[in-house]
Amino acid sequence: MQYNELKELYDLPFFDLIQKSRGVHEANWPEREVQLCTLLSIKTGGCSEDCSYCAQSARYSTEVEPERLMEKCDILERAKLARDNGSTRFCMGAAWKGVRDGTKRFDQVLDIVESVSELGMEVCTTLGELGETEAQKLKEAGVTAYNHNIDTSPEHYKNIVSTHTFQDRLNTLRHVQDAGMSVCSGGILGLGESTEDRLKMLEILSNFNPPPESVPINSLVPIPGTPLAESQGVDSFEVVRMIAIARIAIPGAKVRLSAGRKQMSEELQTLCFFAGANSIFYGDKLLTTGNPQSEADLNLLKKLGLEPQKPNRDLEAPEKEEERPLEPALS
């Protein structure tokens, strides 16, 4: 979708927008299922990047202490626990600028991925920047989806990060898609961005070819010690609007209610599900921030008559449309 179309949606009365997004959701996701994903930080802290929102940057003084890459046996134990608790996707995140083929840590990650993929869950990784070779090897090892958020608009991005460019992120996403993995990419609300920035972010995501398989919508959790520590929270209705517009703009994607969910009431989460969210991170922790308890999540889904989605290890990445350009257009 183009920016002017997204702006027209944004300007609709709230109930009109929700009614429209609900119709799109039911047409594309009639099963009333929610994907339960577990995110594990397999290498925490000490990152060389300067993302203003991140507690894991070595440039900021936060409570997060740098740690080495977790042992494979410990990761497998956590993956099995996640599977037994109902998660169908296991996502492993590492606080690195990126990974390089031929290095010890990349070989370790490939070995870990191969073992986790044998557990029957979908496997997602988020390891920073990837080249063509690294993307292909992750796919061969068993990664079904790769998370690499674009965070905000290209115009606002330079106010948030200086150690890499917006185009760098698009390049990684292209390598992921060329390797045949699904793209998981979304944004963060509350970075000091404008409504225009939020809509431009969704414009770019909706014009990916092929489209993202999942779109996380995060609300900033301000971390003491980071440049955005004093940022104000995002209005609840704004979160719902962004969920709704994402659902309309990318109808075939899972829209994931992501970071910031711990601060949301059950009623607000319910409104987000109604507007089009059908995926959550499930468990006690999201990398370095809290997350609602698993039992509370399952109880809420039961109240709403929603079922956990079954894992799909044969998940195929969306196919590109030949008549559309491969690269998303930057406005």
WOBELBEL-V198134 format. One record per residue. N is the residue number from 0. RES is the residue in one small letter. SS is DSSP state (@ for helix, = for strand, . for the rest). NEAR is the number of other C-alpha atoms within 10 Angstrom. D_FIRST is the distance of its C-alpha to the first C-alpha in Angstrom with 2 decimals. Layout:
n = (N,N)
res = (RES,RES)
ss = (SS,SS)
near = (NEAR,NEAR)
d_first = (D_FIRST,D_FIRST)
This chain:
n = (0,1,2,3,4,5,6,7,8,9,10,11,12,13,14,15,16,17,18,19,20,21,22,23,24,25,26,27,28,29,30,31,32,33,34,35,36,37,38,39,40,41,42,43,44,45,46,47,48,49,50,51,52,53,54,55,56,57,58,59,60,61,62,63,64,65,66,67,68,69,70,71,72,73,74,75,76,77,78,79,80,81,82,83,84,85,86,87,88,89,90,91,92,93,94,95,96,97,98,99,100,101,102,103,104,105,106,107,108,109,110,111,112,113,114,115,116,117,118,119,120,121,122,123,124,125,126,127,128,129,130,131,132,133,134,135,136,137,138,139,140,141,142,143,144,145,146,147,148,149,150,151,152,153,154,155,156,157,158,159,160,161,162,163,164,165,166,167,168,169,170,171,172,173,174,175,176,177,178,179,180,181,182,183,184,185,186,187,188,189,190,191,192,193,194,195,196,197,198,199,200,201,202,203,204,205,206,207,208,209,210,211,212,213,214,215,216,217,218,219,220,221,222,223,224,225,226,227,228,229,230,231,232,233,234,235,236,237,238,239,240,241,242,243,244,245,246,247,248,249,250,251,252,253,254,255,256,257,258,259,260,261,262,263,264,265,266,267,268,269,270,271,272,273,274,275,276,277,278,279,280,281,282,283,284,285,286,287,288,289,290,291,292,293,294,295,296,297,298,299,300,301,302,303,304,305,306,307,308,309,310,311,312,313,314,315,316,317,318,319,320,321,322,323,324,325,326,327,328,329,330)
res = (m,q,y,n,e,l,k,e,l,y,d,l,p,f,f,d,l,i,q,k,s,r,g,v,h,e,a,n,w,p,e,r,e,v,q,l,c,t,l,l,s,i,k,t,g,g,c,s,e,d,c,s,y,c,a,q,s,a,r,y,s,t,e,v,e,p,e,r,l,m,e,k,c,d,i,l,e,r,a,k,l,a,r,d,n,g,s,t,r,f,c,m,g,a,a,w,k,g,v,r,d,g,t,k,r,f,d,q,v,l,d,i,v,e,s,v,s,e,l,g,m,e,v,c,t,t,l,g,e,l,g,e,t,e,a,q,k,l,k,e,a,g,v,t,a,y,n,h,n,i,d,t,s,p,e,h,y,k,n,i,v,s,t,h,t,f,q,d,r,l,n,t,l,r,h,v,q,d,a,g,m,s,v,c,s,g,g,i,l,g,l,g,e,s,t,e,d,r,l,k,m,l,e,i,l,s,n,f,n,p,p,p,e,s,v,p,i,n,s,l,v,p,i,p,g,t,p,l,a,e,s,q,g,v,d,s,f,e,v,v,r,m,i,a,i,a,r,i,a,i,p,g,a,k,v,r,l,s,a,g,r,k,q,m,s,e,e,l,q,t,l,c,f,f,a,g,a,n,s,i,f,y,g,d,k,l,l,t,t,g,n,p,q,s,e,a,d,l,n,l,l,k,k,l,g,l,e,p,q,k,p,n,r,d,l,e,a,p,e,k,e,e,e,r,p,l,e,p,a,l,s)
ss = (.,.,@,@,@,@,@,@,@,@,.,.,.,@,@,@,@,@,@,@,@,@,@,@,@,@,@,@,.,.,.,.,=,=,=,=,=,=,=,=,=,=,=,.,.,.,=,.,.,.,.,.,.,.,.,.,=,.,.,.,.,.,.,.,.,.,.,.,.,.,.,@,@,@,@,@,@,@,@,@,@,@,@,@,.,.,.,.,=,=,=,=,=,=,.,.,.,=,.,.,.,.,.,@,@,@,@,@,@,@,@,@,@,@,@,@,@,.,.,.,.,=,=,=,=,=,.,.,=,.,.,@,@,@,@,@,@,@,@,@,@,.,.,.,=,=,=,.,.,.,=,.,.,@,@,@,@,.,.,.,.,.,.,.,.,@,@,@,@,@,@,@,@,@,@,@,@,@,.,.,.,=,=,=,.,.,=,=,=,.,.,.,.,.,@,@,@,@,@,@,@,@,@,@,@,@,.,.,.,.,.,.,.,=,=,=,=,=,=,.,.,.,.,.,.,.,.,.,.,.,.,.,.,.,.,@,@,@,@,@,@,@,@,@,@,@,@,@,@,.,.,.,.,=,=,=,=,.,.,.,@,@,@,.,.,@,@,@,@,@,@,@,@,@,@,.,.,.,=,=,=,.,.,.,=,=,.,.,=,=,.,.,.,@,@,@,@,@,@,@,@,@,@,@,.,.,=,=,.,.,.,.,.,.,.,.,.,.,.,.,.,.,.,.,.,.,.,.,.,.,.)
near = (14,15,16,12,12,20,15,10,22,18,11,13,9,15,9,12,20,24,14,17,25,21,15,21,25,14,12,13,18,9,11,15,16,21,22,28,27,25,23,22,20,22,21,23,23,19,21,15,20,21,23,21,23,26,29,28,23,18,17,19,13,16,13,15,12,15,12,11,16,14,12,17,11,10,20,16,12,16,25,17,13,23,20,10,16,21,27,24,28,29,23,25,20,24,25,19,15,18,19,15,15,9,9,9,13,18,15,13,21,19,15,20,24,16,16,25,19,12,15,16,24,24,26,27,24,21,21,19,21,25,17,16,14,21,27,19,16,25,21,16,19,22,26,25,30,28,24,22,22,22,23,28,23,18,14,19,19,15,13,18,15,13,11,15,13,19,12,13,17,19,16,20,29,22,19,27,26,16,19,19,26,27,27,25,23,24,23,22,25,22,24,17,17,14,14,15,19,20,24,23,23,26,25,22,25,23,21,23,20,24,25,26,22,22,29,26,26,20,22,24,25,22,19,16,17,20,17,20,16,11,15,13,16,16,11,15,13,14,20,26,21,21,27,30,23,29,27,25,22,23,21,18,26,24,31,28,24,24,23,22,20,17,15,12,11,15,10,16,20,17,19,24,26,20,28,29,29,25,23,23,26,28,23,15,18,19,21,16,14,16,20,18,13,18,12,13,18,18,11,16,18,12,10,13,10,16,15,18,19,16,18,13,18,10,13,13,18,18,12,15,12,9,7,12,13,16,15,18,11,14,11)
d_first = (0.00,3.78,6.73,8.41,6.40,6.86,10.27,11.13,10.82,12.84,15.37,16.16,19.62,19.75,21.09,18.62,15.67,17.77,18.74,15.25,14.36,17.82,17.35,14.37,16.55,19.63,18.15,17.14,19.82,22.86,25.48,25.48,25.76,25.01,25.12,27.84,27.57,30.32,29.87,33.02,33.67,35.89,36.54,36.41,36.75,37.99,34.64,34.85,31.38,31.07,27.92,28.86,28.06,29.91,33.44,33.96,34.08,37.64,37.27,37.38,40.23,38.99,40.71,39.04,41.67,40.86,41.55,42.00,40.03,41.03,43.46,42.10,44.41,43.06,39.42,40.35,42.18,39.15,36.93,39.49,39.70,35.94,36.07,39.08,37.40,34.49,31.82,30.05,28.31,30.32,28.61,30.87,30.12,32.27,32.51,32.48,30.74,30.38,32.56,34.50,36.00,39.78,40.11,41.98,39.24,36.67,39.30,39.92,36.27,36.15,39.34,37.97,34.79,36.98,39.10,36.36,34.62,37.88,37.58,35.12,32.10,28.73,29.14,26.68,27.63,26.47,28.82,27.08,26.46,27.01,28.04,27.84,31.27,30.75,27.55,29.39,32.40,30.51,28.99,32.53,33.98,31.87,28.69,25.98,23.23,22.98,21.76,20.70,18.64,16.83,18.09,16.42,14.90,16.61,18.47,19.95,20.60,23.77,25.19,25.09,26.20,28.36,29.62,26.55,23.46,19.74,19.89,22.58,20.30,17.73,20.83,22.04,18.88,19.09,22.75,22.06,19.80,22.30,25.04,23.54,22.92,20.00,17.95,18.20,16.31,15.39,16.65,19.55,19.79,22.88,23.20,23.83,20.26,18.85,16.13,14.27,14.85,13.57,10.19,10.07,11.18,8.42,5.88,8.46,9.09,5.95,6.58,10.19,12.12,13.51,11.37,13.50,16.22,16.53,15.02,17.90,17.63,20.85,22.84,25.18,28.75,30.82,33.48,36.79,37.48,33.92,32.67,30.34,33.24,33.41,29.74,29.23,27.45,24.08,24.37,24.14,21.92,19.42,19.40,18.83,15.96,14.18,15.13,13.86,10.37,10.28,11.67,9.25,6.09,8.53,11.11,13.53,14.06,17.02,16.23,19.37,21.26,22.87,25.11,26.56,27.06,30.81,30.63,28.87,30.99,30.88,29.62,26.59,25.83,26.24,23.73,21.19,22.07,21.72,18.24,17.07,18.83,20.78,22.16,24.59,26.86,30.26,33.58,35.38,33.62,30.35,31.67,33.62,32.54,33.62,31.91,33.08,35.96,35.38,37.67,35.89,32.54,34.15,35.88,32.71,31.02,34.25,34.27,30.80,31.67,29.19,30.26,29.74,27.77,30.01,29.62,28.23,29.96,28.79,25.13,23.33,20.31,17.18,17.58,15.68,14.36,16.72,14.82,12.11,13.46,14.98,14.29,11.13,11.27,12.96,12.59)
